Amino acid sequence: MKIHRINAVIVRHLYESRRNFDRVTDLVWWPVLDIIMWGFFTIYLAHSSRLQPSVVSCLLGAVILWGTFYGFQRDMAVGFIDELWCRNLINLFSTPLTLSEYMVGLIGVCLLKVMVGLCAASAVAWAAYSFDIVPWLPKFIPYMANLLFFALALGIAITGLIFRYTTKIQALAWSFAGLLMPVSCVMYPMSSLPKWLRAIAWMLPTAHSFEGMRQVLAGNGFSPQHFWWGAGLNAMYFVLAMGFFGWIFEQARTRGLLVKMD
């Protein structure tokens, strides 16, 4: 694995992001818009229902963390779709660039984009609603790591599906995380779900991350149980996603499908 080839992948995507208004919109506009919308909603609830400040903080913190998860998962898949749209796959893999170098470079640029979106959303939450996420970050970081690791596994799996079915299913890059949102317990505790849905939620690292975040904001401290449950599930999903992607890629390469993708 060569650092200069990984850097080349990162630079390629940064150049494309800088000159593509769609990428700027995904990077900053939507995270900030989500914070503004949910911030007004929390103000309305606080005034009408006299909610405790911890509940308001939970909602704003959940919006910030969900935006981080969604942005990373989306950018992982969209980064690969960009290569299909530009018909650039054959150029990439006719060079000494390896699949692992390409994936590491893509992960690197996605992390940079997510950090920009996280900083923008956090700044708006602090300036407009006096919610400062920085003091909570040390206890949030383990849960954020679990969210990003799960987003990585999803992004890899969706990329594998796009290898197989090409741009016919590209909408999964934007929509799949939304399918998980109801059972990820982003805005409400897991106890709010029906019993049959709780079983599904327990199998999602996202649900454990948001449950842990709420415990921190409620003053109950860090929850090792939710962290280790999420980490164990992530390890399993990541191995499955990598195995699936490696199998799909080898099938595409040996059958010459890389040059036929559109």
C-alpha positions in Angstrom: 0.0 0.0 0.0 1.6 3.3 -1.2 0.8 6.6 0.5 1.2 8.7 -2.7 -1.5 6.6 -4.5 -3.8 7.0 -1.5 -3.1 10.8 -1.5 -3.9 10.9 -5.2 -7.4 9.4 -4.6 -8.0 12.0 -1.9 -6.9 14.9 -4.1 -9.0 13.7 -6.9 -12.2 13.8 -4.8 -11.2 17.1 -3.1 -10.8 18.7 -6.5 -14.2 17.4 -7.6 -15.9 18.5 -4.4 -14.4 22.0 -4.7 -15.8 22.5 -8.2 -19.2 20.7 -7.8 -21.9 22.7 -6.0 -23.8 19.5 -5.3 -21.0 18.3 -3.1 -20.8 21.6 -1.3 -24.6 21.3 -0.6 -24.2 17.8 0.8 -21.2 18.9 2.8 -22.5 21.9 4.6 -26.0 22.9 3.5 -28.0 19.9 4.7 -26.3 19.5 8.1 -26.9 23.2 8.9 -30.5 23.1 7.6 -31.2 20.1 9.8 -29.9 21.9 12.9 -31.9 25.0 12.1 -35.1 23.1 11.5 -34.8 20.8 14.6 -33.6 23.7 16.7 -36.8 25.7 16.0 -38.7 22.5 16.9 -36.9 22.1 20.2 -37.6 25.8 21.0 -41.3 25.2 20.3 -41.4 22.1 22.5 -39.5 23.8 25.3 -41.9 26.8 25.3 -45.1 24.8 25.0 -44.3 21.7 27.0 -41.7 23.0 29.4 -39.2 20.3 28.5 -36.1 19.8 30.6 -32.9 21.2 29.1 -31.5 17.7 28.9 -34.3 16.7 26.5 -33.6 19.6 24.2 -29.9 18.8 24.3 -30.6 15.2 23.4 -32.5 16.3 20.3 -29.9 18.7 19.0 -27.1 16.2 19.8 -28.9 13.4 18.0 -29.3 15.6 14.9 -25.6 16.4 14.9 -24.6 12.7 15.3 -27.1 11.4 12.8 -25.8 13.9 10.2 -22.3 12.6 10.8 -23.4 9.0 10.3 -25.6 9.8 7.3 -23.0 12.0 5.6 -20.2 9.4 5.9 -22.4 6.5 4.6 -23.6 8.6 1.7 -20.2 9.9 0.7 -18.7 6.5 0.7 -21.2 5.3 -1.8 -21.4 8.5 -3.8 -17.6 8.6 -4.1 -17.7 5.4 -6.0 -20.8 6.4 -8.1 -18.8 9.5 -9.2 -16.3 7.1 -10.9 -19.2 5.5 -12.7 -20.7 8.8 -13.8 -17.3 10.0 -15.1 -16.6 6.6 -16.7 -13.3 6.6 -14.7 -13.2 3.1 -13.3 -11.1 1.6 -16.2 -8.6 4.5 -15.8 -8.3 3.9 -12.1 -7.8 0.2 -12.1 -5.6 0.1 -15.2 -3.0 1.9 -13.0 -0.9 0.3 -10.2 -3.7 1.6 -7.8 -5.0 -1.3 -5.7 -8.5 -1.7 -4.4 -7.3 -1.3 -0.8 -5.5 1.9 -1.7 -8.6 3.3 -3.4 -10.8 2.4 -0.4 -8.4 3.9 2.1 -8.2 7.1 0.1 -12.0 7.2 -0.2 -12.4 6.7 3.6 -9.9 9.5 4.2 -11.7 12.1 2.0 -15.1 11.0 3.6 -13.7 11.7 7.0 -12.5 15.1 6.0 -16.0 15.9 4.6 -17.8 14.6 7.7 -15.6 16.8 9.9 -16.5 19.9 7.9 -20.2 19.1 8.2 -19.9 18.3 11.9 -18.1 21.6 12.6 -20.6 23.6 10.6 -23.6 22.0 12.4 -22.0 22.3 15.8 -21.2 26.0 15.2 -24.8 26.8 14.2 -26.2 24.8 17.2 -23.9 26.8 19.5 -24.6 30.2 17.9 -28.3 29.9 17.4 -29.5 27.6 20.3 -26.7 27.8 22.9 -26.0 24.1 22.6 -22.3 23.5 22.9 -21.4 19.9 21.9 -17.6 20.4 22.7 -17.8 19.6 26.4 -19.6 16.3 25.6 -17.2 15.2 22.8 -14.8 13.2 25.0 -17.7 10.9 26.1 -19.3 11.1 22.6 -16.2 10.0 20.7 -16.6 6.2 21.3 -20.2 6.4 20.1 -19.3 8.5 17.1 -16.6 6.0 16.3 -19.2 3.2 16.3 -21.5 5.3 14.1 -18.7 6.0 11.5 -17.6 2.3 11.6 -21.1 1.2 10.8 -21.5 3.8 8.1 -18.3 2.5 6.6 -19.6 -1.1 6.6 -22.9 0.1 5.0 -21.0 2.2 2.4 -18.8 -0.8 1.4 -21.8 -3.1 1.1 -23.8 -0.5 -1.0 -20.7 0.0 -3.2 -20.6 -3.8 -3.7 -24.3 -3.7 -4.8 -23.5 -0.9 -7.2 -20.7 -3.0 -8.7 -23.2 -5.7 -9.3 -26.2 -3.6 -10.4 -24.5 -0.4 -11.5 -26.3 2.9 -11.4 -29.7 1.2 -11.5 -29.7 1.2 -7.7 -27.7 4.3 -7.1 -30.6 5.8 -5.0 -29.5 3.4 -2.2 -26.5 5.7 -1.6 -28.9 8.4 -0.4 -31.8 6.5 0.9 -30.6 3.4 2.8 -29.6 5.2 6.0 -33.1 6.7 6.1 -34.6 3.1 6.2 -32.6 2.5 9.4 -33.5 5.8 11.1 -36.9 4.7 12.6 -35.2 1.7 14.4 -32.0 3.6 15.2 -33.8 5.5 18.0 -32.3 8.8 17.0 -34.9 11.1 18.6 -36.4 8.8 21.2 -35.3 6.0 23.5 -35.4 2.3 22.5 -38.1 1.7 25.1 -40.5 3.7 22.9 -40.4 1.0 20.2 -42.8 -2.0 20.1 -41.2 -5.1 21.5 -40.7 -6.7 18.0 -38.9 -3.6 16.8 -36.7 -3.5 19.9 -35.2 -6.8 18.8 -34.2 -5.2 15.5 -32.9 -2.1 17.2 -30.6 -4.2 19.4 -28.9 -5.5 16.3 -28.1 -2.0 15.0 -24.9 -0.1 16.3 -26.7 3.1 15.6 -29.4 2.4 18.2 -26.7 1.6 20.8 -24.8 4.8 20.0 -27.8 7.0 20.4 -28.9 5.3 23.6 -25.4 5.8 25.0 -25.5 9.5 23.9 -28.8 10.0 25.8 -27.4 8.5 28.9 -24.4 10.9 28.8 -26.6 13.9 28.3 -28.9 12.8 31.1 -26.0 12.8 33.5 -25.7 9.0 33.8 -22.2 8.8 32.5 -20.6 6.6 29.8 -22.4 3.3 29.1 -19.9 0.5 28.4 -22.7 -1.9 27.6 -24.0 0.1 24.6 -20.5 0.9 23.4 -19.3 -2.8 23.4 -22.6 -4.0 21.9 -22.2 -1.5 19.1 -18.5 -2.4 18.6 -19.2 -6.1 18.5 -21.9 -5.7 16.0 -19.7 -3.4 13.9 -17.0 -6.0 13.8 -19.4 -8.6 12.5 -21.0 -6.2 9.9 -17.6 -5.0 8.7 -16.3 -8.5 8.1 -19.5 -9.4 6.2 -19.4 -6.2 4.1 -15.7 -6.6 3.2 -16.3 -10.3 2.2 -19.3 -9.3 0.1 -17.4 -6.4 -1.6 -14.3 -8.5 -2.3 -16.4 -11.3 -3.8 -18.4 -8.9 -6.0 -15.2 -7.0 -7.1 -13.5 -10.3 -8.1 -16.5 -11.4 -10.0 -16.6 -8.1 -11.9 -12.9 -8.1 -12.6 -12.6 -11.7 -13.8 -15.7 -11.3 -16.0 -14.5 -8.0 -17.5 -17.5 -6.1 -16.1 -15.4 -3.1 -15.0 -15.2 -1.8 -18.5 -18.9 -2.3 -19.1 -20.2 -0.4 -16.1 -22.3 2.7 -16.6 
